[in-house]
């Protein structure tokens, strides 16, 4: 289990590591030049990718049938897998520079339509004739809507380059859903889901390069972590006394390229 989590953290950290590598390479290539002045108000247009794991972890479960199902491996202890979709965004910010150092505030809105569904299927080894050999399917869905952030940005200006780190607050609409399907019994579960606006944190790094007096290009990688949500699965009509919960981790990575316009 420890090895799996280590591999997952490494996979999530890869985009940030690549961004840091690019920043270091650009820094070495840039000679020591007088820093451009980055002070003032600016707006942003951005395109990029949203990446998430759609991670769901088994929570509490009860009832003789579901307890046996979990023991027989019909429901996984953990499920995840990386998926990426496109995004578009816009933002506005303000920077104040003193010497080579800069600090500012930035807010943005990313238009997301990121759906991530995992499917899990097993054959039930339960010796009971009703369930023996029965195909048991489960689905785990995470859906991210639009994402808003408000962040502090700090950086170091060198020639036409600005190297920066950023951190702050994030909020976005998220829907998490868990479902069970037993085709041999003609059973499809009710809609077990939780949706709403979730809040959390975001942090990242980036590089911006001045192209003209008022236009600059930027590349940034940011990791967001919104509130975890537990979906409770109950069907007291068909399976009275049986229950199972899954906890969804609502986090992901934004990889964005953008154009900033200084006022």
C-alpha positions in Angstrom: 0.0 0.0 0.0 2.8 2.4 0.9 4.5 1.8 -2.5 1.2 2.6 -4.3 0.8 5.9 -2.5 4.4 6.8 -3.2 3.9 6.1 -6.9 0.7 8.2 -6.9 2.4 11.2 -5.2 5.2 10.9 -7.8 2.7 11.0 -10.6 0.9 14.0 -9.2 4.2 15.8 -8.7 5.5 15.2 -12.3 3.9 18.3 -13.9 5.3 20.5 -11.2 8.7 18.9 -11.5 8.7 19.5 -15.3 7.7 23.1 -14.7 10.5 23.6 -12.3 13.0 22.1 -14.7 11.8 24.5 -17.5 12.2 27.4 -15.1 15.7 26.4 -14.1 16.7 26.0 -17.8 15.3 29.4 -18.7 17.1 31.0 -15.8 20.5 29.6 -16.9 19.9 30.7 -20.4 19.0 34.3 -19.4 22.0 36.5 -18.8 22.0 38.9 -15.9 20.0 41.8 -17.4 18.2 44.7 -15.8 14.7 43.5 -14.7 11.6 44.6 -16.6 9.0 46.5 -14.6 6.1 44.2 -13.9 4.2 46.6 -11.6 0.5 47.4 -12.3 -2.8 45.8 -13.3 -3.1 43.1 -15.9 -5.6 40.7 -17.4 -5.1 37.1 -18.6 -6.4 34.7 -21.2 -5.5 31.0 -20.7 -5.8 27.6 -22.3 -4.6 24.3 -20.8 -5.4 21.0 -19.2 -7.1 19.7 -16.1 -5.8 16.5 -14.6 -7.3 14.4 -11.8 -7.2 10.9 -10.4 -10.9 10.6 -9.5 -9.8 8.9 -6.3 -12.4 7.1 -4.2 -11.7 5.2 -0.9 -13.8 2.7 0.8 -15.4 4.0 4.0 -17.8 2.4 6.5 -19.9 -0.6 5.5 -22.4 -2.7 7.4 -24.8 -5.6 6.8 -24.1 -9.3 6.5 -24.3 -9.2 2.7 -22.2 -6.2 2.0 -19.6 -7.2 4.6 -19.2 -10.5 2.8 -19.1 -8.7 -0.6 -16.2 -6.5 0.6 -14.4 -9.5 2.0 -14.8 -11.2 -1.4 -13.3 -8.2 -3.2 -16.5 -7.1 -5.0 -15.8 -3.5 -3.9 -12.3 -2.0 -4.0 -10.6 -0.4 -1.0 -9.3 2.3 -3.3 -9.8 3.3 -6.9 -8.1 5.9 -9.0 -6.5 6.6 -12.4 -5.2 9.8 -14.2 -7.4 11.5 -16.8 -6.9 14.9 -18.4 -9.4 17.3 -20.3 -9.1 20.8 -21.7 -9.8 24.1 -20.0 -10.1 27.8 -20.8 -9.8 30.6 -18.4 -9.5 34.3 -17.8 -8.1 36.4 -14.9 -7.1 39.7 -13.5 -4.2 40.7 -11.2 -2.1 43.4 -9.7 1.6 43.3 -9.1 4.0 45.6 -7.1 7.7 45.4 -7.8 10.6 46.5 -5.7 14.0 45.9 -7.3 13.9 42.3 -8.7 11.2 41.1 -6.3 7.5 41.2 -6.9 4.4 40.5 -4.9 0.8 40.7 -6.0 -2.7 39.3 -6.0 -4.4 37.4 -8.8 -7.9 36.0 -9.3 -9.1 33.8 -12.2 -12.0 31.7 -13.5 -11.4 28.5 -15.3 -14.1 26.9 -17.5 -14.0 23.2 -16.8 -16.0 20.2 -18.0 -14.0 17.5 -16.3 -15.8 14.1 -15.9 -13.9 11.2 -14.5 -15.6 7.8 -14.1 -14.0 4.5 -12.9 -15.7 1.1 -13.4 -15.1 -1.9 -11.3 -16.5 -5.4 -12.1 -16.1 -8.8 -10.3 -17.9 -12.1 -10.2 -19.5 -12.9 -6.8 -18.1 -16.2 -5.3 -20.8 -16.2 -2.6 -22.0 -19.9 -2.3 -25.6 -18.7 -1.9 -27.3 -19.8 -5.2 -29.0 -16.4 -5.5 -25.6 -14.6 -5.7 -23.1 -17.3 -6.8 -21.5 -16.3 -10.2 -23.4 -13.0 -10.2 -21.7 -10.1 -12.0 -21.3 -7.2 -9.6 -20.5 -3.8 -11.3 -19.8 -0.5 -9.5 -19.1 3.0 -10.8 -17.3 5.9 -9.2 -17.7 9.3 -10.8 -16.1 12.7 -10.1 -17.3 15.7 -12.1 -15.6 19.1 -11.8 -17.4 22.3 -12.9 -15.9 25.7 -13.2 -13.1 26.6 -10.8 -12.4 30.0 -9.2 -9.2 31.0 -7.4 -7.9 34.0 -5.4 -4.2 33.8 -4.9 -1.1 35.7 -3.7 1.7 35.7 -6.3 5.4 36.3 -5.5 8.2 36.3 -7.9 11.7 37.3 -9.0 12.3 39.3 -12.2 15.4 38.7 -14.3 15.7 40.4 -17.6 12.5 39.7 -19.6 11.6 36.7 -17.4 9.5 36.6 -14.2 9.8 33.4 -12.1 6.9 33.1 -9.7 5.2 31.0 -7.0 1.5 31.3 -6.1 -0.9 30.1 -3.4 -4.4 30.8 -2.2 -8.0 29.8 -2.1 -10.0 27.8 -4.7 -13.7 27.1 -5.1 -15.5 25.0 -7.6 -18.7 23.0 -8.2 -18.1 19.2 -7.7 -20.4 16.2 -8.1 -19.4 12.8 -6.7 -21.4 9.7 -7.5 -21.4 6.0 -6.6 -23.6 3.3 -8.2 -24.0 -0.5 -8.2 -25.4 -2.6 -11.0 -26.4 -6.3 -10.7 -27.5 -7.2 -14.3 -28.2 -10.9 -13.3 -30.8 -9.7 -10.8 -32.0 -6.8 -13.0 -30.9 -4.4 -10.2 -29.6 -0.8 -10.7 -29.0 1.2 -7.6 -30.7 4.6 -6.8 -28.7 7.7 -7.5 -26.2 8.0 -4.6 -24.4 11.3 -5.1 -23.3 14.5 -3.4 -22.9 17.8 -5.3 -22.3 21.4 -4.4 -19.6 24.1 -4.3 -16.5 22.9 -2.6 -13.7 25.1 -1.2 -10.0 24.4 -0.7 -6.5 25.5 -1.4 -4.4 25.9 -4.6 -0.6 26.4 -5.1 1.8 26.3 -7.9 4.8 27.7 -9.9 5.2 29.4 -13.2 7.3 31.4 -15.7 6.2 34.6 -17.5 8.2 36.2 -20.3 7.7 39.8 -21.5 7.2 39.9 -25.3 6.3 43.6 -25.8 5.8 46.5 -23.5 2.2 45.4 -22.6 2.1 41.7 -23.6 3.7 38.7 -21.9 3.4 34.9 -22.2 3.2 32.6 -19.2 3.2 28.9 -18.3 2.1 27.7 -14.9 1.3 24.4 -13.1 -1.0 24.5 -10.1 -2.3 21.8 -7.7 -5.8 22.3 -6.2 -7.3 20.4 -3.3 -11.1 20.9 -2.6 -13.1 19.4 0.2 -13.3 15.6 0.3 -16.8 14.2 0.2 -18.3 10.9 1.4 -21.2 9.4 -0.6 -23.4 7.1 1.5 -25.1 4.2 -0.3 -28.3 2.8 1.1 -31.3 1.0 -0.4 -33.6 0.1 2.5 -36.3 -1.2 0.2 -34.3 -3.8 -1.8 -31.4 -4.4 0.7 -32.6 -3.4 4.2 -29.8 -3.1 6.8 -27.1 -2.9 4.1 -24.9 0.2 3.7 -21.6 1.1 2.1 -19.7 4.5 1.9 -17.1 5.9 -0.4 -14.9 8.9 0.3 -14.0 11.0 -2.8 -10.9 13.1 -2.9 -11.6 16.2 -5.0 -8.2 17.3 -6.1 -6.4 17.9 -9.4 -3.7 19.7 -11.4 -4.1 22.7 -13.8 -1.5 23.1 -16.5 -2.0 26.4 -18.3 -0.5 28.6 -21.0 -1.6 32.1 -21.1 -1.3 35.7 -22.4 -1.2 38.6 -20.0 -2.1 42.1 -21.1 -0.8 45.0 -18.9 -2.9 48.1 -18.6 
